[in-house]
């Protein structure tokens, strides 16, 4: 975006691709992380970003994919560790 707006060089070999994927439920989150995981090896950039959970905030897609019982949830007013099963209640 900054490169397009300013005309300056902002994309480099170390740049990553930031994504934000809205997911409505656990099935959608699994599908999104499956797709991102399959795309990652062939992408010319590292894929970075979050899954956006309705009314809760965002979780990093790779952290969600790893399946750990606790996951970092970031929202507009808090950052906290939550149990994975509490994300979809």
C-alpha positions as CSV (number, residue, x, y, z in Angstrom):
1,X,0.0,0.0,0.0
2,X,2.7,2.5,1.0
3,X,4.6,1.8,-2.2
4,X,1.5,2.5,-4.3
5,X,0.6,5.7,-2.3
6,X,4.1,7.2,-2.1
7,X,5.8,5.9,-5.2
8,X,8.8,4.9,-3.0
9,X,10.2,1.5,-2.7
10,X,8.6,-0.3,0.2
11,X,8.6,-3.9,-1.0
12,X,11.8,-5.9,-0.7
13,X,13.0,-9.5,-0.6
14,X,12.3,-9.6,3.1
15,X,8.7,-8.3,2.8
16,X,5.8,-10.5,3.9
17,X,2.3,-10.7,2.8
18,X,-0.2,-9.7,5.5
19,X,-3.6,-11.3,5.3
20,X,-6.7,-10.9,7.4
21,X,-9.3,-13.7,7.0
22,X,-12.8,-13.4,8.5
23,X,-13.9,-16.8,9.8
24,X,-17.4,-17.5,11.2
25,X,-16.7,-20.8,12.9
26,X,-14.1,-23.5,13.6
27,X,-14.7,-25.2,10.3
28,X,-14.0,-22.0,8.4
29,X,-10.9,-21.4,10.5
30,X,-9.6,-24.9,9.7
31,X,-10.3,-24.4,6.0
32,X,-8.6,-21.0,5.9
33,X,-5.5,-22.4,7.7
34,X,-5.4,-25.4,5.4
35,X,-5.4,-23.1,2.4
36,X,-2.8,-20.8,3.8
37,X,-0.6,-23.7,4.8
38,X,-0.8,-25.2,1.2
39,X,0.0,-21.8,-0.4
40,X,2.8,-20.8,1.9
41,X,5.6,-22.9,0.3
42,X,5.0,-21.5,-3.2
43,X,4.4,-17.9,-2.2
44,X,7.2,-15.5,-3.1
45,X,6.6,-13.8,0.3
46,X,6.2,-15.2,3.8
47,X,2.4,-15.3,4.5
48,X,1.7,-13.5,7.8
49,X,-1.6,-12.5,9.2
50,X,-4.6,-13.3,11.4
51,X,-7.9,-15.0,11.4
52,X,-10.6,-12.6,12.5
53,X,-13.2,-14.2,14.8
54,X,-16.6,-12.5,15.0
55,X,-17.0,-10.4,18.1
56,X,-13.7,-11.6,19.7
57,X,-10.7,-10.4,17.8
58,X,-7.8,-12.0,15.9
59,X,-5.5,-14.9,16.2
60,X,-2.4,-15.6,14.2
61,X,-3.2,-18.1,11.5
62,X,-0.1,-20.3,12.1
63,X,-0.6,-20.2,15.9
64,X,-4.1,-21.4,15.4
65,X,-2.9,-24.1,12.9
66,X,-0.4,-25.5,15.5
67,X,-3.3,-26.7,17.6
68,X,-2.0,-25.6,21.0
69,X,-4.6,-25.6,23.8
70,X,-3.9,-21.9,24.6
71,X,-3.8,-19.2,21.9
72,X,-3.1,-15.5,21.9
73,X,-6.3,-13.5,21.1
74,X,-5.9,-9.8,20.1
75,X,-8.8,-7.4,20.2
76,X,-9.2,-3.7,20.0
77,X,-9.0,-3.4,23.8
78,X,-7.1,-6.4,25.0
79,X,-4.4,-9.1,24.3
80,X,-4.9,-12.3,26.2
81,X,-4.4,-16.0,26.2
82,X,-7.5,-18.0,25.8
83,X,-8.4,-21.7,25.6
84,X,-8.9,-22.8,22.1
85,X,-12.3,-24.3,22.9
86,X,-13.5,-21.0,24.2
87,X,-13.0,-19.3,20.8
88,X,-16.1,-20.9,19.4
89,X,-18.6,-20.7,22.3
